[in-house]
Amino acid sequence: MDKRPARPKLIVYVMKGNPGCDRLERFLVTAGIPYVRRDVFAETSAMEEVALRTRGRVRLPAVRIGDVLLEKQTPASLSRFLKKRDSKSP
């Protein structure tokens, strides 16, 4: 039985038609990483969530993992972050 703690939910803030957002979502799907998609223009509450955490400066795609918000993520940068975080888990 796997005793590792459950991976925190990833919330991905995107904008329809943004190439960087599309690339990040394709990476997550291909890698089999579950996430919740929030479109900042389709959902006012999603824009507010990001704007509050970034003092109004929204750089997409952004990924929230627990209390951490990572802005302007690429597949490579998110992959590095997840590997580093997972290596610290017991």
PyMOL commands that set and color helices and strands:
alter all, ss='L'
color gray80, all
select helices_A, chain A and resi 19-31+44-54+75-88
alter helices_A, ss='H'
color red, helices_A
select strands_A, chain A and resi 10-14+35-39+62-65+68-70
alter strands_A, ss='S'
color yellow, strands_A
deselect
rebuild
show_as cartoon
